[in-house]
Amino acid sequence: MNLMHATILGLVEGLTEFIPVSSTGHLILTSHALGLTDSSGAFEVVIQAGAIAAVVWHYRGKFVTSLLGFLRREPSWLRFWGLLLTAFFPAVVLGLSFGSWIHEHLFGPWPVIAALLIGGVAMIVVERRLPAVNAEKAELGKDFPTSYREALAIGMAQCLALWPGTSRSMATILGARLLGFSPKGAAEFSFWLAIPTLLGASAYEMLKYRHELMGNTEALLGLGVGLVVSFVSGLVVIRAFLGYLQKHSLEAFGWYRIVVAVILALFWGF
């Protein structure tokens, strides 16, 4: 992997992490297209830290306030982080239990294509059953779980994203929408849930491959480039996506997934 590859993968990560099209799926397909099928798996996970940094920076005021409130044991912020970590918990259990099997069997073009197609159809069906989105209705509905049961339900939905190509963003946003969240509220909770989820995955991969990275200047430089590019592009996407949801539903992303899945199936089929 050279710096051009690192830049491309960082850009793909930042552009796709927060919209419901599957960043992992796009990274796997991009890596295959670049001929990096044997070397980029850990890189694809670690550069998610750049996307996490984008979320933290976008919500930096609330993030700092929430951490200080948690440390001071203020009830509202203890509950805030309690609900967030409850939603995070199911992915930890399933990820640690089946992570190796998932990497071995599902990190390839065809599983990703299948997930893109199925997820696209699911998004269209769900969005058509929900109320139409406009500037006024986009603000109506919940913007955070009201109970630990709701948080756990969204966390269970997030587990669907362990199948590459499904999209963590899609699973959590649709799960939240079905629980009565506003489009913007669902997206923002998905962004917040990304902090412990992606941070945990990135830290795990860094620890797992720490010996390969120690003293490997080229690898560390590539990671640095990927992190910076994913941070900048992720920050742009977060702001644009929240603005988009003020007036639009997620249906267009469902059609995008279907079109991409069909094109890729034809490409890999031949």
Secondary structure, DSSP 8 states (H G I E B T S, - for coil): --HHHHHHHHHHHHHHTTTTT-HHHHHHHHHHHTT-TTT-HHHHHHTHHHHHHHHHHHTHHHHHHHHHHHHTT-HHHHHHHHHHHHHHHHHHHHHHHHHHHHHHHTSSHHHHHHHHHHHHHHHHHHHHHS----TTGGG-SBSS-SSHHHHHHHHHHHGGGGSTTS-HHHHHHHHHHHTTB-HHHHHHHHHHHHHHHHHHHHHHHHHHTHHHHTT-HHHHHHHHHHHHHHHHHHHHHHHHHHHHTTT--SHHHHHHHHHHHHHHHHHHH-
